[in-house]
Amino acid sequence: MPQLNPNPWFTIMLLTWFTFSLLIQPKLLSFIPTNNPTDKTTTTKPTPWTWPWT
């Protein structure tokens, strides 16, 4: 069963992760997001639930 031989696949996986980590990820992280997150402040205080039997 050649698919269980980890010799070529482990090297390919490592090269792929190094490529992603060193080349692609910094390029993606350098993009400026178009919608900056804003702080969501709650100005209204929720009213407590009024139970009909109390």
N, C-alpha and C positions, 0 to 999 in steps of 0.2 A: 504494500500500500504506500505509494510514493507521497500521497498528500499528508502523511503523518511525519514525514521527514522535515524537521524544523530548520535544517541548515540553510536553504535559500530564503525561506519565508521570513525568518527572524531578521535577517539582514535587510530585506526589503522593507519590513515594518519599521525597523530603526531608521533607515534612510528617509522613509516617508515622514516619520515624526520629526526628525531633525530638520527636514525641509520645511515642514509646516511651522515649526517653532522658530526657526532662525530667519526664514525668508518671507513667508506668507503672513504670519501673524503680525509682525511689526508694520507691514504695509497696510493691513486691514485696520489696525488700531490707530493709524495716523489719520484716518478719515474723520472729518468733523461731522458730528450728527446734525441733522437738519432741525430736529425738534429737541431743544434742550429741555431737560426735565425741570419742572417748576414745583415749588413747595405747595402742597395742598393743605391749606389751613381750614379748619372747621370753625365757622363763625357762629353757627347755630348750635345750641345745646339740645340734644334730643329730649323730648318729654317722656316721662315714664308712662308705661302702659297702665291704663285705668281698667281695672277688672270690674265687671258688672256686679259681682256678688259681694264686693267689699264696701 
